[in-house]
Amino acid sequence: MDDDFSVADYLREQLALTRTTWARLREHGVTDGSELQLDFFYAAATKARAAEFKQFLEQETDYEVRVTADRDQWIICGHTQRASLSLAMVEQWVDWMVTAGLHFECVFDGWGAEAP
């Protein structure tokens, strides 16, 4: 991460993107209480940091997680279990995911879900 990186700005950006994604899902029939499985993505500069974060997620959650190489970075991706969700719950989850990733120098690169 470069010297100009602001965690607060980055979190605000991710939460704004979350609201946009949720609005798109609503256009396809998702409502508060819809059962969704969330897919997530991170980028890491080193294999070691990606592996450490993968291990953390596996210990702290019931998510399925994998690490792959992509050119000059490592990608951590996976998905949650299906759960009944609302926008507020997803925003809280994004906050946790962003913060958790940064502890391992892994940058949250977004999330998605299939509309029912």
C-alpha positions in Angstrom: 0.0 0.0 0.0 1.3 3.4 -0.9 1.9 6.3 1.5 -1.2 8.1 0.4 -3.5 5.2 1.4 -6.2 6.2 3.8 -8.1 3.4 5.6 -11.1 5.7 6.3 -11.4 6.7 2.7 -10.9 3.2 1.5 -13.6 1.9 3.8 -16.0 4.7 2.7 -15.4 3.8 -0.9 -16.1 0.1 -0.2 -19.3 0.9 1.6 -20.4 3.1 -1.2 -19.7 0.3 -3.7 -21.7 -2.1 -1.4 -24.7 0.2 -1.5 -24.4 0.2 -5.4 -24.1 -3.6 -5.5 -27.1 -4.0 -3.1 -29.2 -1.7 -5.3 -28.3 -3.8 -8.4 -29.3 -7.0 -6.5 -32.6 -5.3 -5.5 -33.3 -4.7 -9.2 -33.1 -8.5 -9.6 -35.4 -9.4 -6.8 -33.2 -9.3 -3.6 -34.9 -7.9 -0.6 -34.0 -7.6 3.1 -34.1 -11.1 4.3 -33.1 -12.7 1.0 -30.8 -15.7 1.5 -27.5 -15.1 -0.3 -24.0 -16.5 -0.5 -21.5 -13.7 -0.8 -18.4 -14.1 -3.0 -15.3 -12.0 -1.9 -12.0 -11.0 -3.4 -8.7 -9.7 -2.0 -5.3 -8.9 -3.4 -2.0 -9.5 -1.6 1.6 -8.6 -2.6 3.1 -11.8 -1.3 2.2 -15.5 -1.1 3.1 -15.5 2.6 0.6 -12.7 3.5 -2.1 -14.3 1.3 -1.6 -17.7 3.1 -1.7 -16.1 6.5 -4.9 -14.3 5.7 -6.4 -17.5 4.3 -5.6 -19.3 7.5 -7.1 -16.5 9.6 -10.3 -16.5 7.6 -10.6 -20.3 7.9 -10.1 -20.1 11.7 -12.5 -17.2 12.3 -15.3 -18.0 9.8 -16.9 -20.9 8.0 -16.0 -19.4 4.6 -14.5 -21.4 1.8 -11.2 -19.7 0.9 -8.5 -20.2 -1.8 -5.4 -18.4 -2.9 -4.2 -18.2 -6.5 -1.4 -16.4 -8.3 -2.2 -13.7 -10.8 0.8 -12.0 -12.4 2.6 -10.0 -9.7 0.1 -10.5 -6.9 -1.8 -13.1 -5.0 -5.6 -13.4 -5.1 -7.6 -14.5 -2.0 -11.1 -15.4 -2.9 -13.9 -17.4 -1.5 -17.5 -17.3 -0.4 -19.7 -17.3 2.7 -22.3 -19.7 3.6 -25.9 -18.8 2.5 -27.6 -16.5 5.0 -30.6 -14.2 5.3 -29.1 -10.7 4.8 -30.0 -7.1 4.7 -28.0 -4.1 3.4 -27.1 -3.1 7.0 -25.7 -6.6 7.7 -23.7 -6.6 4.4 -22.3 -3.2 5.3 -21.2 -4.5 8.7 -19.7 -7.5 7.0 -17.8 -5.4 4.5 -16.4 -3.2 7.3 -15.1 -6.4 9.1 -13.7 -7.9 5.9 -11.9 -4.7 4.9 -10.4 -4.3 8.4 -9.4 -7.9 8.7 -7.7 -8.0 5.4 -5.7 -4.8 6.1 -4.2 -6.5 9.2 -2.6 -9.0 6.8 -1.8 -6.4 4.1 -4.5 -7.9 1.9 -6.7 -5.4 0.1 -10.4 -6.1 -0.1 -11.3 -6.0 -3.8 -15.1 -6.3 -3.5 -17.9 -8.8 -3.2 -20.7 -10.1 -5.3 -23.7 -12.5 -5.0 -26.0 -14.2 -7.4 -29.6 -12.9 -7.3 -32.1 -15.7 -6.5 
